[in-house]
Amino acid sequence: MTIEKKYLNEKEVAQITGFALQTLRNFRHCRRGIPYSKIGRSVRYNLQEVIGFMEARRIETSDSVQA
């Protein structure tokens, strides 16, 4: 039985997005950036929301337009 990971910690999100840990922490402090859940001191990000955040900021270039 394989369980797909739905929630990620900040280190995993930093790896996926390329953001520094401190950037993610600054986003949280300013209530900006990727939505997150907090349980006690533990911070978790929903994988689909991380993907959605990155996709929403996608910029199309002339080279990426398919004919």
CHARMM-style PDB file with segment names, atoms N, HN, CA, C and O in Angstrom:
ATOM      1  N   MET     1       0.840  -1.183   0.000  1.00  0.00      PROA
ATOM      2  CA  MET     1       0.000   0.000   0.000  1.00  0.00      PROA
ATOM      3  C   MET     1       0.887   1.250   0.000  1.00  0.00      PROA
ATOM      4  O   MET     1       1.738   1.416   0.874  1.00  0.00      PROA
ATOM      5  N   THR     2       0.682   2.114  -0.977  1.00  0.00      PROA
ATOM      6  HN  THR     2      -0.009   1.979  -1.688  1.00  0.00      PROA
ATOM      7  CA  THR     2       1.455   3.338  -1.082  1.00  0.00      PROA
ATOM      8  C   THR     2       0.567   4.521  -0.700  1.00  0.00      PROA
ATOM      9  O   THR     2      -0.524   4.697  -1.243  1.00  0.00      PROA
ATOM     10  N   ILE     3       1.048   5.313   0.226  1.00  0.00      PROA
ATOM     11  HN  ILE     3       1.934   5.169   0.667  1.00  0.00      PROA
ATOM     12  CA  ILE     3       0.323   6.518   0.626  1.00  0.00      PROA
ATOM     13  C   ILE     3       1.052   7.713   0.039  1.00  0.00      PROA
ATOM     14  O   ILE     3       2.233   7.937   0.305  1.00  0.00      PROA
ATOM     15  N   GLU     4       0.325   8.474  -0.762  1.00  0.00      PROA
ATOM     16  HN  GLU     4      -0.634   8.292  -0.979  1.00  0.00      PROA
ATOM     17  CA  GLU     4       0.918   9.653  -1.372  1.00  0.00      PROA
ATOM     18  C   GLU     4       0.944  10.783  -0.352  1.00  0.00      PROA
ATOM     19  O   GLU     4      -0.049  11.029   0.332  1.00  0.00      PROA
ATOM     20  N   LYS     5       2.058  11.457  -0.250  1.00  0.00      PROA
ATOM     21  HN  LYS     5       2.865  11.257  -0.806  1.00  0.00      PROA
ATOM     22  CA  LYS     5       2.220  12.529   0.717  1.00  0.00      PROA
ATOM     23  C   LYS     5       1.428  13.752   0.265  1.00  0.00      PROA
ATOM     24  O   LYS     5       1.635  14.266  -0.834  1.00  0.00      PROA
ATOM     25  N   LYS     6       0.517  14.213   1.128  1.00  0.00      PROA
ATOM     26  HN  LYS     6       0.349  13.795   2.021  1.00  0.00      PROA
ATOM     27  CA  LYS     6      -0.325  15.347   0.784  1.00  0.00      PROA
ATOM     28  C   LYS     6       0.205  16.645   1.377  1.00  0.00      PROA
ATOM     29  O   LYS     6       0.021  17.713   0.792  1.00  0.00      PROA
ATOM     30  N   TYR     7       0.860  16.565   2.528  1.00  0.00      PROA
ATOM     31  HN  TYR     7       1.010  15.698   3.002  1.00  0.00      PROA
ATOM     32  CA  TYR     7       1.372  17.756   3.200  1.00  0.00      PROA
ATOM     33  C   TYR     7       2.893  17.717   3.274  1.00  0.00      PROA
ATOM     34  O   TYR     7       3.491  16.664   3.490  1.00  0.00      PROA
ATOM     35  N   LEU     8       3.504  18.877   3.092  1.00  0.00      PROA
ATOM     36  HN  LEU     8       3.018  19.733   2.916  1.00  0.00      PROA
ATOM     37  CA  LEU     8       4.957  18.995   3.063  1.00  0.00      PROA
ATOM     38  C   LEU     8       5.421  19.936   4.156  1.00  0.00      PROA
ATOM     39  O   LEU     8       4.704  20.861   4.538  1.00  0.00      PROA
ATOM     40  N   ASN     9       6.630  19.697   4.661  1.00  0.00      PROA
ATOM     41  HN  ASN     9       7.212  18.946   4.351  1.00  0.00      PROA
ATOM     42  CA  ASN     9       7.200  20.649   5.616  1.00  0.00      PROA
ATOM     43  C   ASN     9       7.898  21.764   4.839  1.00  0.00      PROA
ATOM     44  O   ASN     9       8.000  21.706   3.614  1.00  0.00      PROA
ATOM     45  N   GLU    10       8.375  22.772   5.553  1.00  0.00      PROA
ATOM     46  HN  GLU    10       8.292  22.819   6.549  1.00  0.00      PROA
ATOM     47  CA  GLU    10       8.943  23.930   4.871  1.00  0.00      PROA
ATOM     48  C   GLU    10      10.213  23.605   4.093  1.00  0.00      PROA
ATOM     49  O   GLU    10      10.485  24.239   3.074  1.00  0.00      PROA
ATOM     50  N   LYS    11      10.987  22.641   4.548  1.00  0.00      PROA
ATOM     51  HN  LYS    11      10.766  22.125   5.376  1.00  0.00      PROA
ATOM     52  CA  LYS    11      12.204  22.266   3.825  1.00  0.00      PROA
ATOM     53  C   LYS    11      11.865  21.631   2.479  1.00  0.00      PROA
ATOM     54  O   LYS    11      12.523  21.893   1.472  1.00  0.00      PROA
ATOM     55  N   GLU    12      10.832  20.795   2.478  1.00  0.00      PROA
ATOM     56  HN  GLU    12      10.298  20.582   3.296  1.00  0.00      PROA
ATOM     57  CA  GLU    12      10.406  20.166   1.229  1.00  0.00      PROA
ATOM     58  C   GLU    12       9.857  21.206   0.257  1.00  0.00      PROA
ATOM     59  O   GLU    12      10.115  21.131  -0.944  1.00  0.00      PROA
ATOM     60  N   VAL    13       9.105  22.171   0.769  1.00  0.00      PROA
ATOM     61  HN  VAL    13       8.895  22.232   1.745  1.00  0.00      PROA
ATOM     62  CA  VAL    13       8.558  23.234  -0.080  1.00  0.00      PROA
ATOM     63  C   VAL    13       9.694  24.096  -0.636  1.00  0.00      PROA
ATOM     64  O   VAL    13       9.658  24.497  -1.800  1.00  0.00      PROA
ATOM     65  N   ALA    14      10.682  24.376   0.178  1.00  0.00      PROA
ATOM     66  HN  ALA    14      10.712  24.050   1.123  1.00  0.00      PROA
ATOM     67  CA  ALA    14      11.839  25.155  -0.284  1.00  0.00      PROA
ATOM     68  C   ALA    14      12.539  24.432  -1.434  1.00  0.00      PROA
ATOM     69  O   ALA    14      12.954  25.062  -2.406  1.00  0.00      PROA
ATOM     70  N   GLN    15      12.668  23.114  -1.322  1.00  0.00      PROA
ATOM     71  HN  GLN    15      12.330  22.602  -0.532  1.00  0.00      PROA
ATOM     72  CA  GLN    15      13.308  22.333  -2.394  1.00  0.00      PROA
ATOM     73  C   GLN    15      12.495  22.386  -3.673  1.00  0.00      PROA
ATOM     74  O   GLN    15      13.052  22.551  -4.758  1.00  0.00      PROA
ATOM     75  N   ILE    16      11.181  22.249  -3.557  1.00  0.00      PROA
ATOM     76  HN  ILE    16      10.728  22.115  -2.676  1.00  0.00      PROA
ATOM     77  CA  ILE    16      10.312  22.216  -4.731  1.00  0.00      PROA
ATOM     78  C   ILE    16      10.269  23.576  -5.422  1.00  0.00      PROA
ATOM     79  O   ILE    16      10.357  23.653  -6.647  1.00  0.00      PROA
ATOM     80  N   THR    17      10.134  24.650  -4.641  1.00  0.00      PROA
ATOM     81  HN  THR    17      10.062  24.587  -3.645  1.00  0.00      PROA
ATOM     82  CA  THR    17       9.921  25.984  -5.208  1.00  0.00      PROA
ATOM     83  C   THR    17      11.207  26.743  -5.501  1.00  0.00      PROA
ATOM     84  O   THR    17      11.229  27.638  -6.346  1.00  0.00      PROA
ATOM     85  N   GLY    18      12.276  26.384  -4.802  1.00  0.00      PROA
ATOM     86  HN  GLY    18      12.258  25.657  -4.115  1.00  0.00      PROA
ATOM     87  CA  GLY    18      13.519  27.129  -4.950  1.00  0.00      PROA
ATOM     88  C   GLY    18      13.590  28.333  -4.028  1.00  0.00      PROA
ATOM     89  O   GLY    18      14.573  29.074  -4.058  1.00  0.00      PROA
ATOM     90  N   PHE    19      12.558  28.544  -3.202  1.00  0.00      PROA
ATOM     91  HN  PHE    19      11.760  27.942  -3.177  1.00  0.00      PROA
ATOM     92  CA  PHE    19      12.589  29.626  -2.209  1.00  0.00      PROA
ATOM     93  C   PHE    19      13.504  29.234  -1.062  1.00  0.00      PROA
ATOM     94  O   PHE    19      13.578  28.062  -0.694  1.00  0.00      PROA
ATOM     95  N   ALA    20      14.189  30.197  -0.506  1.00  0.00      PROA
ATOM     96  HN  ALA    20      14.129  31.149  -0.805  1.00  0.00      PROA
ATOM     97  CA  ALA    20      14.974  29.959   0.699  1.00  0.00      PROA
ATOM     98  C   ALA    20      14.015  29.759   1.870  1.00  0.00      PROA
ATOM     99  O   ALA    20      12.898  30.277   1.863  1.00  0.00      PROA
ATOM    100  N   LEU    21      14.460  29.001   2.880  1.00  0.00      PROA
ATOM    101  HN  LEU    21      15.368  28.581   2.887  1.00  0.00      PROA
ATOM    102  CA  LEU    21      13.637  28.806   4.075  1.00  0.00      PROA
ATOM    103  C   LEU    21      13.227  30.146   4.683  1.00  0.00      PROA
ATOM    104  O   LEU    21      12.080  30.328   5.090  1.00  0.00      PROA
ATOM    105  N   GLN    22      14.165  31.071   4.739  1.00  0.00      PROA
ATOM    106  HN  GLN    22      15.097  30.924   4.408  1.00  0.00      PROA
ATOM    107  CA  GLN    22      13.855  32.373   5.332  1.00  0.00      PROA
ATOM    108  C   GLN    22      12.790  33.116   4.527  1.00  0.00      PROA
ATOM    109  O   GLN    22      11.983  33.848   5.100  1.00  0.00      PROA
ATOM    110  N   THR    23      12.778  32.938   3.225  1.00  0.00      PROA
ATOM    111  HN  THR    23      13.433  32.344   2.759  1.00  0.00      PROA
ATOM    112  CA  THR    23      11.748  33.564   2.388  1.00  0.00      PROA
ATOM    113  C   THR    23      10.380  33.012   2.751  1.00  0.00      PROA
ATOM    114  O   THR    23       9.425  33.774   2.897  1.00  0.00      PROA
ATOM    115  N   LEU    24      10.274  31.693   2.899  1.00  0.00      PROA
ATOM    116  HN  LEU    24      11.051  31.074   2.780  1.00  0.00      PROA
ATOM    117  CA  LEU    24       9.005  31.089   3.304  1.00  0.00      PROA
ATOM    118  C   LEU    24       8.581  31.604   4.673  1.00  0.00      PROA
ATOM    119  O   LEU    24       7.402  31.880   4.896  1.00  0.00      PROA
ATOM    120  N   ARG    25       9.527  31.732   5.583  1.00  0.00      PROA
ATOM    121  HN  ARG    25      10.485  31.507   5.402  1.00  0.00      PROA
ATOM    122  CA  ARG    25       9.226  32.242   6.927  1.00  0.00      PROA
ATOM    123  C   ARG    25       8.780  33.697   6.864  1.00  0.00      PROA
ATOM    124  O   ARG    25       7.856  34.094   7.574  1.00  0.00      PROA
ATOM    125  N   ASN    26       9.425  34.490   6.022  1.00  0.00      PROA
ATOM    126  HN  ASN    26      10.175  34.167   5.445  1.00  0.00      PROA
ATOM    127  CA  ASN    26       9.021  35.888   5.854  1.00  0.00      PROA
ATOM    128  C   ASN    26       7.617  35.978   5.267  1.00  0.00      PROA
ATOM    129  O   ASN    26       6.814  36.803   5.702  1.00  0.00      PROA
ATOM    130  N   PHE    27       7.319  35.137   4.284  1.00  0.00      PROA
ATOM    131  HN  PHE    27       7.971  34.467   3.930  1.00  0.00      PROA
ATOM    132  CA  PHE    27       5.972  35.095   3.713  1.00  0.00      PROA
ATOM    133  C   PHE    27       4.941  34.829   4.811  1.00  0.00      PROA
ATOM    134  O   PHE    27       3.919  35.510   4.892  1.00  0.00      PROA
ATOM    135  N   ARG    28       5.221  33.834   5.652  1.00  0.00      PROA
ATOM    136  HN  ARG    28       6.052  33.282   5.586  1.00  0.00      PROA
ATOM    137  CA  ARG    28       4.275  33.496   6.723  1.00  0.00      PROA
ATOM    138  C   ARG    28       4.111  34.661   7.692  1.00  0.00      PROA
ATOM    139  O   ARG    28       2.997  34.984   8.103  1.00  0.00      PROA
ATOM    140  N   HSD    29       5.217  35.283   8.051  1.00  0.00      PROA
ATOM    141  HN  HSD    29       6.122  35.021   7.717  1.00  0.00      PROA
ATOM    142  CA  HSD    29       5.178  36.404   8.990  1.00  0.00      PROA
ATOM    143  C   HSD    29       4.328  37.556   8.439  1.00  0.00      PROA
ATOM    144  O   HSD    29       3.584  38.200   9.180  1.00  0.00      PROA
ATOM    145  N   CYS    30       4.447  37.802   7.144  1.00  0.00      PROA
ATOM    146  HN  CYS    30       5.051  37.279   6.543  1.00  0.00      PROA
ATOM    147  CA  CYS    30       3.704  38.881   6.489  1.00  0.00      PROA
ATOM    148  C   CYS    30       2.331  38.430   5.983  1.00  0.00      PROA
ATOM    149  O   CYS    30       1.595  39.207   5.374  1.00  0.00      PROA
ATOM    150  N   ARG    31       2.001  37.167   6.246  1.00  0.00      PROA
ATOM    151  HN  ARG    31       2.599  36.536   6.741  1.00  0.00      PROA
ATOM    152  CA  ARG    31       0.738  36.567   5.772  1.00  0.00      PROA
ATOM    153  C   ARG    31       0.593  36.698   4.259  1.00  0.00      PROA
ATOM    154  O   ARG    31      -0.450  37.110   3.752  1.00  0.00      PROA
ATOM    155  N   ARG    32       1.669  36.336   3.547  1.00  0.00      PROA
ATOM    156  HN  ARG    32       2.516  36.002   3.959  1.00  0.00      PROA
ATOM    157  CA  ARG    32       1.711  36.340   2.094  1.00  0.00      PROA
ATOM    158  C   ARG    32       2.143  34.960   1.628  1.00  0.00      PROA
ATOM    159  O   ARG    32       2.406  34.071   2.438  1.00  0.00      PROA
ATOM    160  N   GLY    33       2.213  34.791   0.323  1.00  0.00      PROA
ATOM    161  HN  GLY    33       1.999  35.513  -0.336  1.00  0.00      PROA
ATOM    162  CA  GLY    33       2.792  33.575  -0.234  1.00  0.00      PROA
ATOM    163  C   GLY    33       1.855  32.381  -0.215  1.00  0.00      PROA
ATOM    164  O   GLY    33       0.642  32.524  -0.366  1.00  0.00      PROA
ATOM    165  N   ILE    34       2.421  31.225  -0.030  1.00  0.00      PROA
ATOM    166  HN  ILE    34       3.407  31.109   0.093  1.00  0.00      PROA
ATOM    167  CA  ILE    34       1.707  29.951  -0.117  1.00  0.00      PROA
ATOM    168  C   ILE    34       0.899  29.716   1.154  1.00  0.00      PROA
ATOM    169  O   ILE    34       1.431  29.855   2.255  1.00  0.00      PROA
ATOM    170  N   PRO    35      -0.395  29.358   1.017  1.00  0.00      PROA
ATOM    171  CA  PRO    35      -1.192  29.038   2.208  1.00  0.00      PROA
ATOM    172  C   PRO    35      -0.573  27.857   2.964  1.00  0.00      PROA
ATOM    173  O   PRO    35       0.033  26.973   2.359  1.00  0.00      PROA
ATOM    174  N   TYR    36      -0.729  27.853   4.280  1.00  0.00      PROA
ATOM    175  HN  TYR    36      -1.220  28.572   4.772  1.00  0.00      PROA
ATOM    176  CA  TYR    36      -0.137  26.803   5.105  1.00  0.00      PROA
ATOM    177  C   TYR    36      -1.039  26.484   6.280  1.00  0.00      PROA
ATOM    178  O   TYR    36      -1.958  27.240   6.594  1.00  0.00      PROA
ATOM    179  N   SER    37      -0.774  25.371   6.920  1.00  0.00      PROA
ATOM    180  HN  SER    37      -0.028  24.757   6.665  1.00  0.00      PROA
ATOM    181  CA  SER    37      -1.466  24.966   8.144  1.00  0.00      PROA
ATOM    182  C   SER    37      -0.445  24.913   9.255  1.00  0.00      PROA
ATOM    183  O   SER    37       0.715  24.564   9.034  1.00  0.00      PROA
ATOM    184  N   LYS    38      -0.879  25.259  10.444  1.00  0.00      PROA
ATOM    185  HN  LYS    38      -1.821  25.542  10.623  1.00  0.00      PROA
ATOM    186  CA  LYS    38       0.027  25.227  11.580  1.00  0.00      PROA
ATOM    187  C   LYS    38      -0.630  24.447  12.714  1.00  0.00      PROA
ATOM    188  O   LYS    38      -1.747  24.753  13.131  1.00  0.00      PROA
ATOM    189  N   ILE    39       0.073  23.450  13.199  1.00  0.00      PROA
ATOM    190  HN  ILE    39       0.980  23.202  12.860  1.00  0.00      PROA
ATOM    191  CA  ILE    39      -0.379  22.640  14.318  1.00  0.00      PROA
ATOM    192  C   ILE    39       0.716  22.741  15.364  1.00  0.00      PROA
ATOM    193  O   ILE    39       1.788  22.157  15.207  1.00  0.00      PROA
ATOM    194  N   GLY    40       0.450  23.476  16.423  1.00  0.00      PROA
ATOM    195  HN  GLY    40      -0.421  23.950  16.551  1.00  0.00      PROA
ATOM    196  CA  GLY    40       1.501  23.747  17.393  1.00  0.00      PROA
ATOM    197  C   GLY    40       2.577  24.568  16.713  1.00  0.00      PROA
ATOM    198  O   GLY    40       2.296  25.630  16.157  1.00  0.00      PROA
ATOM    199  N   ARG    41       3.796  24.086  16.752  1.00  0.00      PROA
ATOM    200  HN  ARG    41       4.024  23.223  17.203  1.00  0.00      PROA
ATOM    201  CA  ARG    41       4.912  24.771  16.081  1.00  0.00      PROA
ATOM    202  C   ARG    41       5.194  24.196  14.698  1.00  0.00      PROA
ATOM    203  O   ARG    41       6.059  24.691  13.976  1.00  0.00      PROA
ATOM    204  N   SER    42       4.470  23.164  14.340  1.00  0.00      PROA
ATOM    205  HN  SER    42       3.767  22.762  14.927  1.00  0.00      PROA
ATOM    206  CA  SER    42       4.679  22.483  13.071  1.00  0.00      PROA
ATOM    207  C   SER    42       3.929  23.187  11.937  1.00  0.00      PROA
ATOM    208  O   SER    42       2.728  23.438  12.038  1.00  0.00      PROA
ATOM    209  N   VAL    43       4.643  23.498  10.867  1.00  0.00      PROA
ATOM    210  HN  VAL    43       5.619  23.294  10.785  1.00  0.00      PROA
ATOM    211  CA  VAL    43       4.065  24.159   9.694  1.00  0.00      PROA
ATOM    212  C   VAL    43       4.018  23.148   8.557  1.00  0.00      PROA
ATOM    213  O   VAL    43       5.007  22.471   8.277  1.00  0.00      PROA
ATOM    214  N   ARG    44       2.870  23.050   7.906  1.00  0.00      PROA
ATOM    215  HN  ARG    44       2.066  23.601   8.134  1.00  0.00      PROA
ATOM    216  CA  ARG    44       2.705  22.135   6.784  1.00  0.00      PROA
ATOM    217  C   ARG    44       2.026  22.846   5.627  1.00  0.00      PROA
ATOM    218  O   ARG    44       1.140  23.678   5.819  1.00  0.00      PROA
ATOM    219  N   TYR    45       2.459  22.503   4.426  1.00  0.00      PROA
ATOM    220  HN  TYR    45       3.179  21.827   4.270  1.00  0.00      PROA
ATOM    221  CA  TYR    45       1.904  23.053   3.204  1.00  0.00      PROA
ATOM    222  C   TYR    45       1.224  21.936   2.429  1.00  0.00      PROA
ATOM    223  O   TYR    45       1.756  20.831   2.326  1.00  0.00      PROA
ATOM    224  N   ASN    46       0.055  22.224   1.889  1.00  0.00      PROA
ATOM    225  HN  ASN    46      -0.377  23.122   1.973  1.00  0.00      PROA
ATOM    226  CA  ASN    46      -0.651  21.273   1.044  1.00  0.00      PROA
ATOM    227  C   ASN    46       0.047  21.239  -0.314  1.00  0.00      PROA
ATOM    228  O   ASN    46       0.256  22.283  -0.932  1.00  0.00      PROA
ATOM    229  N   LEU    47       0.402  20.063  -0.771  1.00  0.00      PROA
ATOM    230  HN  LEU    47       0.232  19.215  -0.269  1.00  0.00      PROA
ATOM    231  CA  LEU    47       1.132  19.906  -2.034  1.00  0.00      PROA
ATOM    232  C   LEU    47       0.393  20.558  -3.195  1.00  0.00      PROA
ATOM    233  O   LEU    47       1.012  21.239  -4.013  1.00  0.00      PROA
ATOM    234  N   GLN    48      -0.920  20.362  -3.281  1.00  0.00      PROA
ATOM    235  HN  GLN    48      -1.423  19.809  -2.616  1.00  0.00      PROA
ATOM    236  CA  GLN    48      -1.685  20.940  -4.392  1.00  0.00      PROA
ATOM    237  C   GLN    48      -1.688  22.467  -4.344  1.00  0.00      PROA
ATOM    238  O   GLN    48      -1.689  23.117  -5.390  1.00  0.00      PROA
ATOM    239  N   GLU    49      -1.688  23.044  -3.145  1.00  0.00      PROA
ATOM    240  HN  GLU    49      -1.687  22.516  -2.296  1.00  0.00      PROA
ATOM    241  CA  GLU    49      -1.640  24.507  -3.028  1.00  0.00      PROA
ATOM    242  C   GLU    49      -0.264  25.052  -3.406  1.00  0.00      PROA
ATOM    243  O   GLU    49      -0.161  26.146  -3.962  1.00  0.00      PROA
ATOM    244  N   VAL    50       0.783  24.303  -3.110  1.00  0.00      PROA
ATOM    245  HN  VAL    50       0.700  23.414  -2.658  1.00  0.00      PROA
ATOM    246  CA  VAL    50       2.137  24.704  -3.521  1.00  0.00      PROA
ATOM    247  C   VAL    50       2.212  24.714  -5.043  1.00  0.00      PROA
ATOM    248  O   VAL    50       2.711  25.667  -5.641  1.00  0.00      PROA
ATOM    249  N   ILE    51       1.714  23.655  -5.662  1.00  0.00      PROA
ATOM    250  HN  ILE    51       1.308  22.881  -5.176  1.00  0.00      PROA
ATOM    251  CA  ILE    51       1.715  23.566  -7.124  1.00  0.00      PROA
ATOM    252  C   ILE    51       0.864  24.688  -7.716  1.00  0.00      PROA
ATOM    253  O   ILE    51       1.272  25.333  -8.682  1.00  0.00      PROA
ATOM    254  N   GLY    52      -0.317  24.923  -7.139  1.00  0.00      PROA
ATOM    255  HN  GLY    52      -0.648  24.399  -6.354  1.00  0.00      PROA
ATOM    256  CA  GLY    52      -1.199  25.985  -7.617  1.00  0.00      PROA
ATOM    257  C   GLY    52      -0.565  27.366  -7.508  1.00  0.00      PROA
ATOM    258  O   GLY    52      -0.711  28.194  -8.406  1.00  0.00      PROA
ATOM    259  N   PHE    53       0.139  27.611  -6.407  1.00  0.00      PROA
ATOM    260  HN  PHE    53       0.258  26.938  -5.677  1.00  0.00      PROA
ATOM    261  CA  PHE    53       0.827  28.884  -6.203  1.00  0.00      PROA
ATOM    262  C   PHE    53       1.856  29.111  -7.304  1.00  0.00      PROA
ATOM    263  O   PHE    53       1.937  30.202  -7.868  1.00  0.00      PROA
ATOM    264  N   MET    54       2.628  28.095  -7.604  1.00  0.00      PROA
ATOM    265  HN  MET    54       2.562  27.208  -7.146  1.00  0.00      PROA
ATOM    266  CA  MET    54       3.662  28.222  -8.628  1.00  0.00      PROA
ATOM    267  C   MET    54       3.041  28.358 -10.025  1.00  0.00      PROA
ATOM    268  O   MET    54       3.506  29.163 -10.832  1.00  0.00      PROA
ATOM    269  N   GLU    55       2.010  27.586 -10.307  1.00  0.00      PROA
ATOM    270  HN  GLU    55       1.632  26.932  -9.651  1.00  0.00      PROA
ATOM    271  CA  GLU    55       1.359  27.649 -11.623  1.00  0.00      PROA
ATOM    272  C   GLU    55       0.700  28.998 -11.851  1.00  0.00      PROA
ATOM    273  O   GLU    55       0.692  29.497 -12.976  1.00  0.00      PROA
ATOM    274  N   ALA    56       0.142  29.603 -10.793  1.00  0.00      PROA
ATOM    275  HN  ALA    56       0.149  29.197  -9.879  1.00  0.00      PROA
ATOM    276  CA  ALA    56      -0.519  30.903 -10.919  1.00  0.00      PROA
ATOM    277  C   ALA    56       0.471  32.005 -11.284  1.00  0.00      PROA
ATOM    278  O   ALA    56       0.074  33.053 -11.793  1.00  0.00      PROA
ATOM    279  N   ARG    57       1.736  31.777 -11.029  1.00  0.00      PROA
ATOM    280  HN  ARG    57       2.058  30.925 -10.616  1.00  0.00      PROA
ATOM    281  CA  ARG    57       2.765  32.774 -11.315  1.00  0.00      PROA
ATOM    282  C   ARG    57       3.556  32.445 -12.576  1.00  0.00      PROA
ATOM    283  O   ARG    57       4.587  33.056 -12.857  1.00  0.00      PROA
ATOM    284  N   ARG    58       3.068  31.493 -13.311  1.00  0.00      PROA
ATOM    285  HN  ARG    58       2.231  30.996 -13.083  1.00  0.00      PROA
ATOM    286  CA  ARG    58       3.726  31.073 -14.547  1.00  0.00      PROA
ATOM    287  C   ARG    58       3.613  32.180 -15.591  1.00  0.00      PROA
ATOM    288  O   ARG    58       2.552  32.777 -15.776  1.00  0.00      PROA
ATOM    289  N   ILE    59       4.709  32.436 -16.255  1.00  0.00      PROA
ATOM    290  HN  ILE    59       5.571  31.951 -16.105  1.00  0.00      PROA
ATOM    291  CA  ILE    59       4.750  33.468 -17.303  1.00  0.00      PROA
ATOM    292  C   ILE    59       5.061  32.777 -18.628  1.00  0.00      PROA
ATOM    293  O   ILE    59       6.082  32.105 -18.778  1.00  0.00      PROA
ATOM    294  N   GLU    60       4.168  32.959 -19.564  1.00  0.00      PROA
ATOM    295  HN  GLU    60       3.340  33.505 -19.442  1.00  0.00      PROA
ATOM    296  CA  GLU    60       4.361  32.381 -20.897  1.00  0.00      PROA
ATOM    297  C   GLU    60       5.354  33.236 -21.682  1.00  0.00      PROA
ATOM    298  O   GLU    60       5.286  34.465 -21.658  1.00  0.00      PROA
ATOM    299  N   THR    61       6.259  32.582 -22.364  1.00  0.00      PROA
ATOM    300  HN  THR    61       6.315  31.584 -22.384  1.00  0.00      PROA
ATOM    301  CA  THR    61       7.198  33.274 -23.243  1.00  0.00      PROA
ATOM    302  C   THR    61       6.871  32.931 -24.677  1.00  0.00      PROA
ATOM    303  O   THR    61       6.126  31.986 -24.939  1.00  0.00      PROA
ATOM    304  N   SER    62       7.413  33.679 -25.595  1.00  0.00      PROA
ATOM    305  HN  SER    62       8.018  34.446 -25.382  1.00  0.00      PROA
ATOM    306  CA  SER    62       7.129  33.414 -27.023  1.00  0.00      PROA
ATOM    307  C   SER    62       7.646  32.034 -27.432  1.00  0.00      PROA
ATOM    308  O   SER    62       7.101  31.421 -28.350  1.00  0.00      PROA
ATOM    309  N   ASP    63       8.679  31.544 -26.771  1.00  0.00      PROA
ATOM    310  HN  ASP    63       9.122  32.041 -26.025  1.00  0.00      PROA
ATOM    311  CA  ASP    63       9.219  30.220 -27.091  1.00  0.00      PROA
ATOM    312  C   ASP    63       8.325  29.099 -26.589  1.00  0.00      PROA
ATOM    313  O   ASP    63       8.395  27.984 -27.108  1.00  0.00      PROA
ATOM    314  N   SER    64       7.488  29.364 -25.596  1.00  0.00      PROA
ATOM    315  HN  SER    64       7.432  30.269 -25.175  1.00  0.00      PROA
ATOM    316  CA  SER    64       6.662  28.304 -25.012  1.00  0.00      PROA
ATOM    317  C   SER    64       5.315  28.165 -25.701  1.00  0.00      PROA
ATOM    318  O   SER    64       4.579  27.218 -25.420  1.00  0.00      PROA
ATOM    319  N   VAL    65       4.976  29.078 -26.591  1.00  0.00      PROA
ATOM    320  HN  VAL    65       5.574  29.847 -26.819  1.00  0.00      PROA
ATOM    321  CA  VAL    65       3.704  29.012 -27.307  1.00  0.00      PROA
ATOM    322  C   VAL    65       3.804  27.924 -28.364  1.00  0.00      PROA
ATOM    323  O   VAL    65       4.710  27.917 -29.197  1.00  0.00      PROA
ATOM    324  N   GLN    66       2.847  27.005 -28.306  1.00  0.00      PROA
ATOM    325  HN  GLN    66       2.111  27.010 -27.629  1.00  0.00      PROA
ATOM    326  CA  GLN    66       2.870  25.894 -29.266  1.00  0.00      PROA
ATOM    327  C   GLN    66       1.975  26.230 -30.451  1.00  0.00      PROA
ATOM    328  O   GLN    66       0.914  26.834 -30.294  1.00  0.00      PROA
ATOM    329  N   ALA    67       2.411  25.839 -31.616  1.00  0.00      PROA
ATOM    330  HN  ALA    67       3.273  25.349 -31.743  1.00  0.00      PROA
ATOM    331  CA  ALA    67       1.645  26.134 -32.849  1.00  0.00      PROA
ATOM    332  C   ALA    67       0.515  25.165 -33.026  1.00  0.00      PROA
ATOM    333  OT1 ALA    67      -0.231  25.258 -34.001  1.00  0.00      PROA
TER     334      ALA     67
END
